[in-house]
Amino acid sequence: MNLPKDYISYNQIRLYRNCPLKYYFTYIEKIKTPINDKILLGTVFHYVIGYYLKKKIETKEPDNGKIKGVFLEEFELEKGENEIVWTSSCDEVKKRGIAFVEYFFKEMASFIDPLMVETELEVKLPNRGVNLRGIIDLVEKDFSITDFKTTTSKWSKSRVDSSYLQIIIYKYLFEKSFCNTSPEVKFKIIYSKNHKKINHQEINIKPKKDDIEKMLEIIDHVIENIDNALFYKNETYMCNFCEFKYICKDFKLVKRDEKVI
Ligand code: SF4
C-alpha cells in the first residue's frame, strides 16, 4: 500500500503515533468529522495573522483597523464550511478570538520582522523517497522560525515536549531548502480561557545533536507501518474525546500487533 497522500506531514505523523486506527479513519477512509470551537478559533487566528504579516511584507504599514473585520469575515466563512462542536457559546468564542487578535497587535506585532509567511516546504526524505511537507507559519529576517499556537492555558514542559517533533521537522525542512542555513526555532503561544485576560509565552527550542537522526527514524517507522497497512487501535483515556469512538468499538482491521516508537 502507498501513502494516502503523495507526501508525509507532521499532522499525519502525529495522528498515526497517537492512534493508527484514527489515522486510518481520517486519511484512508477520509471520514469527515466535526471540528471543535478551539480548532475553529486557531484556524481563524492563523489566517488573520498570516494576512497581517503578508501585508507587512508588502506595504511595511498594514492597516490594523481592518483586522477585526478580516477576523469576523473569516470566522463566519469557517463556521459555514465546517460542522462545529461548541464547548463555549459561539459569541464567547468570537469575543475570545477578537481579544487574541487585539492582544497580538498590542503586545507582539511590532516585534516581528517577517521575511516569509505560511511557507510551504517539501523535501525528499533520504530513506524511502517520500516527500516530507510542512507549512511554516513565520520566518523572520534573522531566519528564525516561529510556530504560533492558540490555547487555553500556559504550556507546560510536557506540552512543549509533545510538539518538539513538529518544530524539528520545520527546522529540517528549512535547512534542506535553504542551503543548510540553521535557523533558531520557537513557539509563540497565545492563551486565555476567556476574552478577558489574554497572555502569551515565547519558547525558544534548543535543538539537540541527534534530533534529525531521531526524527528520520520516527518518520521512517511511521511510513513503513502505513505502507504495511498497520492500523491498530491505541486505546487510551484519549478515546473518550475521539470523534471516531462509536465506529471504532466494533471495528477490526489490524494486520498484526506492533507498537509505534
Ligand atoms: S476511539 Fe481510541 S482506539 Fe478508537 S480510533 Fe479513537 S483514539 Fe483510536
Residues whose N, C-alpha, C, O or C-beta is under 5 A from the ligand:
A	BS01	SF4	C19 L21 K22 K233 N234 E235 C239 C242 F244 K245 C248
